[in-house]
Amino acid sequence: MKKAQTLFDTVGNTPLLRLPSIEGELNAVELYAKAEYFNPTGSVKDRAAKAMILDGIERGALTHDKTIIDATSGNTGIAYAALGAALGYKVTLCLPANATEERKKLMRLYGAEIIETDPLESSDGAYNECRRLVAEHPERYFYPDQYNNDANWKAHFNGTAVEIWEQTGHRVTHFVAGTGTSGTFMGTSRGLKHLNPQVKSVLMQPDSPFHGLEGMKHMASTIHPGFFDDSIADVKLEVSTEEALAMTRRLVREEAILAGISSGANVAAALKLAKTLPAGSVVVTILCDNGNRYLSSDFWEAQ
């Protein structure tokens, strides 16, 4: 009889989906998206949260008398809350007050305490508040610090990149992703380049500091994650909020993929790139999370 799986065992090994409708605009270029919403709490951030929690336990830094605390725009917080609950840890999360109600509700359902910060300061405000609390009471908290923890990007180096490599039959030529902590972009890019130095990494960014791509950073105007390395990007593409929203609607209506706004931004950038590439290219991007946590947003019915 097989050993029963735990929640931690179900993280990773997500499907790679071809996008036939959107790919129809291309000239013999294949377009794929890694469906990270198949992770147990519905986002790519499960990978990093799992890695950072297990690393903390292994190092003896996370013990049951400490509370897991971090700054989040939403998805990593949900992952911390769920995985923490599975292991019996308390979780406190700092996040911008304008995070969607679905995200806040999910964190609270898993038992996490939420500290809301100034929405005008975006994720930087949550980051600064979290650091203030840890500095005041270091004995209370285990602070993974997802923006500076190498376990974050290594989860993608050892997991996401290898999965993409195998799922494309070693044929991937371009990887496209945006950056929040930059763990997905940095780890997957490094991993794919390790497997094949010819793979090109394409960095998607919002086109303005004032954007609606929740969880994505406009790097020119924000605090850089400690492990972010601008030089890993072979190409940089900007995507507007309007382009991201339009692609998010296309995904659900044409591909039956209900994904979030950052996913729409990634696919929009991947399509822009793919239109410039020669036949035979294989482009892979990331569907970061499930669109269920954005249903209260009013953009779905726009044309």
Residue pairs with C-beta under 8 A, 6 or more apart in sequence:
6 86
7 40
7 82
7 83
7 86
8 50
8 54
8 83
8 86
10 39
10 40
11 39
11 40
11 46
11 47
11 50
12 39
12 46
12 47
12 159
12 160
12 163
13 163
14 34
14 35
14 36
14 37
14 38
14 39
14 163
15 34
15 35
15 38
16 32
16 33
16 34
16 35
16 163
16 164
16 167
16 168
16 284
17 32
17 33
17 34
17 35
17 255
17 257
17 287
18 30
18 31
18 32
19 31
19 32
19 33
19 251
19 255
19 267
20 255
21 250
21 254
21 255
22 31
22 250
22 251
22 254
22 255
22 267
22 271
23 29
23 30
23 31
23 274
25 271
25 275
26 271
26 274
26 275
27 279
28 279
28 280
29 274
29 275
29 277
29 278
29 279
29 280
29 281
29 282
29 283
30 281
30 282
30 283
31 270
31 271
31 274
31 283
31 285
32 167
32 168
32 282
32 283
32 284
32 285
33 257
33 263
33 266
33 267
33 270
33 284
33 285
33 286
33 287
34 160
34 163
34 164
34 284
34 285
34 286
34 287
35 257
35 287
36 43
36 44
36 46
36 47
36 286
36 287
36 288
36 289
37 43
37 259
37 287
37 288
37 289
37 290
39 46
39 47
39 79
40 46
40 82
41 75
41 78
41 79
41 82
41 83
41 106
42 75
42 78
42 289
42 290
42 292
42 293
43 75
43 78
43 79
43 288
43 289
43 290
44 75
44 160
44 184
44 286
44 288
44 289
45 75
45 76
45 78
45 79
45 289
46 79
46 83
47 155
47 156
47 159
47 160
48 76
48 79
48 146
48 151
48 152
48 155
48 156
48 181
48 183
48 184
49 76
49 79
49 80
49 83
49 144
49 146
50 79
50 83
50 155
51 151
51 152
51 154
51 155
52 144
52 146
52 149
52 151
52 152
53 62
53 68
53 80
53 83
53 84
53 87
53 89
53 144
54 151
55 144
55 149
55 151
56 62
56 68
56 142
56 144
61 142
62 68
62 89
62 142
63 142
64 88
64 89
66 89
66 140
66 141
66 142
67 89
67 90
67 91
67 92
67 140
67 141
67 142
68 80
68 84
68 89
68 90
68 91
68 92
68 141
68 142
68 144
69 91
69 92
69 93
69 94
69 130
69 133
69 134
69 141
69 142
69 143
70 76
70 77
70 80
70 93
70 94
70 130
70 143
70 144
70 145
70 146
71 93
71 94
71 95
71 123
71 126
71 127
71 129
71 130
71 131
71 146
71 147
72 80
72 93
72 94
72 95
72 123
72 126
72 146
73 95
73 96
73 99
73 122
73 123
73 126
73 180
73 214
73 215
74 95
74 99
74 100
74 103
74 214
74 215
74 293
75 103
75 215
75 288
75 289
76 146
76 181
77 91
77 93
77 95
77 103
77 107
77 112
77 114
78 103
78 106
78 107
78 110
78 293
80 91
80 93
80 112
80 144
81 91
81 93
81 106
81 107
81 110
81 111
81 112
82 110
84 90
84 91
84 110
84 111
84 112
85 91
85 110
85 111
89 142
90 111
90 113
91 107
91 110
91 111
91 112
91 113
92 112
92 113
92 114
92 115
92 133
92 141
93 107
93 112
93 113
93 114
93 115
94 115
94 117
94 126
94 127
94 129
94 130
94 133
95 103
95 104
95 114
95 115
95 116
95 117
95 126
96 116
96 117
96 118
96 119
96 121
96 122
96 123
96 125
96 126
97 116
97 117
97 118
97 119
98 119
99 116
99 214
100 214
100 293
100 294
100 296
100 297
101 296
102 292
102 293
102 294
102 295
102 296
103 293
104 114
106 293
107 114
108 114
115 129
115 133
117 125
117 126
117 129
118 125
119 125
121 128
122 222
123 180
123 215
123 217
123 222
124 222
124 223
127 147
127 223
130 143
133 141
134 141
134 143
144 151
146 152
146 181
146 183
147 181
147 223
147 225
147 226
148 225
148 226
148 227
150 227
152 181
152 183
152 187
152 227
153 182
153 183
153 186
153 187
153 190
153 227
154 187
155 183
155 187
156 183
156 184
156 186
156 187
156 188
156 191
157 187
157 188
157 190
157 191
157 194
158 187
158 191
160 184
160 187
160 188
160 191
161 187
161 188
161 189
161 190
161 191
161 192
161 194
161 195
162 191
162 195
164 172
164 175
164 188
164 192
164 284
165 172
165 191
165 192
165 195
165 196
168 282
168 284
170 195
170 196
171 282
172 192
172 196
172 199
172 282
172 283
172 284
173 198
173 199
173 200
173 277
173 280
173 281
173 282
173 283
174 199
174 200
174 201
174 202
174 270
174 273
174 274
174 277
174 281
174 282
174 283
174 284
175 188
175 189
175 192
175 199
175 200
175 201
175 202
175 283
175 284
175 285
176 202
176 204
176 237
176 266
176 269
176 270
176 273
176 283
176 284
176 285
176 286
177 184
177 185
177 188
177 189
177 202
177 203
177 204
177 266
177 285
177 286
178 185
178 203
178 204
178 205
178 206
178 213
178 216
178 217
178 239
178 262
178 265
178 266
178 269
179 185
179 203
179 204
179 205
179 216
179 217
179 219
179 225
179 228
180 215
180 216
180 217
180 262
181 225
182 217
182 225
182 227
182 228
183 225
183 227
184 286
184 288
185 201
185 203
185 232
185 233
186 227
186 228
186 229
186 232
188 286
189 199
189 201
189 232
189 233
190 232
192 199
192 201
193 199
193 201
193 232
200 234
200 235
201 232
201 233
201 234
201 235
202 233
202 234
202 235
202 236
202 237
202 269
202 270
202 273
203 233
203 235
203 236
203 237
204 216
204 237
204 238
204 239
204 265
204 266
204 269
205 216
205 217
205 218
205 219
205 236
205 237
205 238
205 239
206 213
206 216
206 217
206 218
206 238
206 239
206 240
206 241
206 265
207 238
207 239
207 240
208 218
208 240
208 241
209 218
209 220
209 221
209 222
211 218
211 240
211 241
212 241
212 244
212 245
212 261
213 239
213 241
213 244
213 261
213 262
213 265
214 260
214 261
214 262
215 260
215 262
215 288
216 262
216 265
219 228
219 230
235 273
237 269
237 272
237 273
239 265
239 268
239 269
239 272
241 261
243 265
243 268
244 261
244 262
244 264
244 265
244 268
245 261
245 264
245 299
245 302
246 264
246 268
247 264
247 265
247 267
247 268
247 271
248 259
248 260
248 261
248 263
248 264
248 291
248 299
249 264
249 299
249 300
249 302
250 264
251 257
251 258
251 259
251 263
251 264
251 267
252 258
252 259
252 291
252 300
257 263
257 287
258 290
258 291
258 292
259 287
259 288
259 289
259 290
259 291
260 288
260 289
260 290
260 291
260 293
260 294
261 294
261 297
261 299
262 288
262 289
263 286
263 287
263 288
263 289
263 291
266 285
266 286
266 287
266 288
267 285
267 287
269 285
270 283
270 284
270 285
273 283
274 281
274 283
277 283
